[in-house]
Amino acid sequence: MNRTRTARAYARNAIVLAGIFLYALAVIDPRALYMSPLTYRSFLLGRDFLVRFLTYPGGPAEYLSAFLIQVYAFPLAGAAVATGILWLVFLVSRAAARRANLPFEEFLAAIPFLACLALLSRYQFHPALILTAMLAISLFLLWESASRASPGACLPVFAVFSCAMFYLAAGGVLLFGLFCVLSGCAARRRFSFIVFCALWTLFLPLAAGLLAPMNPSETFLGNLLFHPANLFRSTYLAVALYGIFYLFLAALATVRRPPVRPVGTGGAFALPAAGRRLFPLWQTAGAGFLLLFLLIAPDRFNRTGLRVDYFADRQMWDAVLREADAYRKRTGADLPSTQVFVALCRKGLLRENPLSTYSQSFISYLLKEDKSFPPVWTAAIWYELGVVNEAEHAWCEALANGQPHPQLLKKLVRACLVRERTGAAKIFLASLEKDIVWRRWASDYLDALEKTGAAPEDEIAQIRARTLKTDHALQVLAADQMFLDLLAANRQNILAYDCLMTLYLLAGDLNGVVKNLGWLGILGYEKIPEPYEEAIVLYQSLTGRQVPLADYSLNSSTVERFARFRNDLAGFKGMIEAGVADERTMVQVLSSRYPDSYLVYYLSHFLLAQHPEAGKRPGAGQ
Amino acid sequence: MRTRRVAIPLCALSAVLLLLLVLLPRIADSFRIPTGRFFRGTVRAADRQPRIHPDYAGITIPPNIAPLNFAVRETGVRAICRVSGEKGTVLTVRGRGMSVLFPPRQWKRVLSEHRGSEISLEVFVRTRDGSWLRFSPVVNVVAAEEIDPYLIYRLIPPIYNTWFQMGIYQRNLEGFRETPIYAARPSVRMKGICVNCHSFPARGPSLFLFHTRGDISTTLLATPKGVSRVDMGSKMVYVCWHPDRKTVAFSTNRVRQVFHTARTEVRDVIDENSDLGVYFADTNSFATDTAIARPERLETYPCWSPDGTTLYYCSAPKLLDDINAMETDIYRKVRYDLMKIPFDPDTRSFGKPEVVLSAQETGLSILQPRVSPDGKYLLFCMCPYGCFPIYQPESDLYLMERSSGRYWKLPVNSDESDAWHCWSSNSRWIVFSSKRGTGLFARPYLCHIGADGTAGKPFVVPQRNPAFYDSYLFTYNVPELSSAPVRFRETSFNLSLESPPQKARNLSPDLLPDAGDSLPWRNAR
């Protein structure tokens, strides 16, 4: 009978673990965790890197955390690690609940487990913080056991454990100290003991600060769940809540004596006796709740973005486009990721995607913002354009601001090689050689560079062929001039043309659009893209001049649509003059009748009275 | 029972002895130097020197330098290095694989015994077939003069505009220990600060000064009495201590950064405005003179002569009013002259400036003058234009004899930027930042300068791991040699940052421009 119960408990555990593993593997996708800039920590092989972490408090926990994060790059292993950490959370929580002699210990232990699962789903799973909390609680339980067994050893054990805790996990000593102080209060220990624990916990970081050059407040708060920077983020609220839960457990731990447990009970998610009578209902309800939670918890937007980053990093452009398509089907909008734009470029699909949201975002940045601080999302576009200097600028900013993520280093390798700075590329490659995931790639790359002097990727030569030949200061270089220079340097730079036309369209420079139609034939366009056609008909209508189209012709549907648009516009103008409608209503109605049409954009931005650009004739920019 | 107690240790001891007997010959074998007499395997001679990395071949080294560990870049499985000198073979090192790591104490002994003479490094490489390859010896000279034992520098990532972590560090050149003086990390209280060029008087860091910008823009002055915070606005950029240890010459610069679209070095820096001033630490006041703060000129890079009676600096006409004028490429025409102006330390007044070397004569921009402590030479760099030579790949180091005004280009230069130079206290060594080999990361290089101005071959500051620089993603900025370590604690700087500043009196409010937070570099947060 006992064996049956034990076997059932093991089977239940196995099912739960398998479920978590599959959830982590299929739903969360550890590769997305690996790519998340919020959770990624660089990890390098070698003694130097290890020694760096061993020289300050909290370093060991951070080192272990950084190592564990690398495992996420391998889906199966990553899912296993995530499952292992979650299981550890459950086991430690259950041990604490048992020590506090609380009923429904498995259900209580599930609370922090679910909180951590929520973090995992939000791609903010910091192994260091969780391991710190687990270590603090585990050491507290050990200390508590030792204190019960030998009350005289209470203080020395506390001192030793707190030193170990401080060194291993820095701020975790605060948690450990709090637990011990609360335990002392609950057990009505001597006041001197409580004061000693409190002062010792506070004194440790200060003493370390005197002995070694470190900032006491930083070491004290490092790796701590209750760090002020973390506490008030909504995603960490769950973590804070379960931290308070542990404090509650600690307070009760010494008040209630441990129960006499019948043999054979236990196992994960086992029900207390009362619950067992309702076994099917409780279990079904619990499982259903869990399933519902797991379905709604994952941050799907983040996951898609991170998976796209992962595929783009490995140059799996088809996979990138698949993710983007799936996102569009799910939400009706384009995935806001530059990598999709790069994928369109690499797969030669720019001709079919003119005036995309990506090119519009990039041009909007160029038109409106100071280019001294390029956001990192622009770097990939600069690189594809051939303005590799600016790509390097943006990537170096990212490097200076955070972790040397391997994907960033790889991009810098390529940027340096395009610019023929092989020495700098080798530095980045040598750094990558110490990375667990990318060492072989870097090593092969370095070997190829040493043997042939050339990069083992065609991409380098292709991008180099697009680079600008004349130097300018970027801050004062007009954007359209830059695109024209790029086209002059490489007449097949279709991205430069796409951006140029997007620039003219967004700026309302119809003259610029018309002047550069000649590139369509050079770049192999089979037909004139629809936004360009609309710009042409607008130009012809506003100037009265016919635009020579060489071997191209306007699509009859575009011409018809423009005719209908003009009629609608005339109708609305009448209504506006009569005071029946206003311009805003007109734009709204026209937007719904002509979705994604450049005609509406031009009207609303450049022709309406209330717009600052109103009254500008086409070609005003020329 | 008693037998068992004896037998077990005896057996263990026997096993250990047996193991030693088997392994000892092999161990001894691998320690043997292939002289051809008792070595199994042939020894072939390679009629060339080995390729070693870093390049420590044919250099003049200080007698107190840390071991010049290197890796042998030849095909093989193990390297051995035999160091010989006047007294014969003095040191033999079996490499860890192909890396030769000298034991520090023995290295020190070798150098001290061969001070002023040559040492020869003979490298042997064991090839895969078991034979040995013997390379021609690498001959280095151990100088008679020591180098200042400490090197202080700023470690920064290859910054364009924003940064997350930077700091000022000091390295013991007689060993490998590097310690932070001030590591400007973001904290709970501060998002982050930038630490500017550090300075201390005459190689002695009992006085230490650096400027911070960002969350807290201030000047930190460390004296034997403690660290204090001096409020001068955002005035100080480049600083130089007067030999009287009470006066600090500084420049105040309104800096703009630009980025090139097709140049090798992407970054460029221009000064929209800059002037010089002096800070008086004893009275906590600062002032300037019309001669060094002319509105139509850009004055920067102050440097005192060793006797304190002359201030050297760089000056250029102000051609650029704002950054939008850059589309005319006029910034490429800004070239600095090398100037000097007499200074009376007693009256604290300046005389009339004169041109030492004009940009018109050289066709280049003359920057960063540094006078040798013996007063004999002036070290400076020149680049095609502008005020920031580390961003100019063509920047090279030059040496001028002060008495004659004769100057020449040092043979220590590379194809990449060489700048941020500094003398040792005995005027026999210089350190400078060089981007050779990478173009992006600057490393500190040491070089011997003879009494007659001849320069030795530069070599990179040694590290315990010969491959350290190969993957190090930080750049060494403003290396300064020091005869003693900076003993101020980081916590002292942190505490002073949070203490109320001592507002310095501006004795020339109409002359010094308010640079404000003019540096384009900012913390990422």
Interface residues (C-beta under 8 A of the other chain):
Chain A: D48 G209 P213 M214 N215 P216 S217 E218 L221 H227 P228 A229 K371 S372 F373 V387 N389 E390 E392 H393 C396 E397 L399 A400 N401 G402 P404 C416 R419 R421 G423 A424 K426 I427 F428 A430 S431 E433 K434 T467 L468 K469 T470 D471 H472 A473 L474 Q475 V476 L477 M482
Chain B: I156 P157 P158 I159 Y160 N161 T162 W163 F164 T179 P180 R185 S187 V188 R189 Q257 V258 F259 H260 T261 A262 R263 T264 V266 R267 D268 I323 N324 M326 E327 Y331 G437 T438 G439 L440 F441 N465 A467 F468 D470 S471 Y472 L473 R489 E490 T491 N494 P520 A524
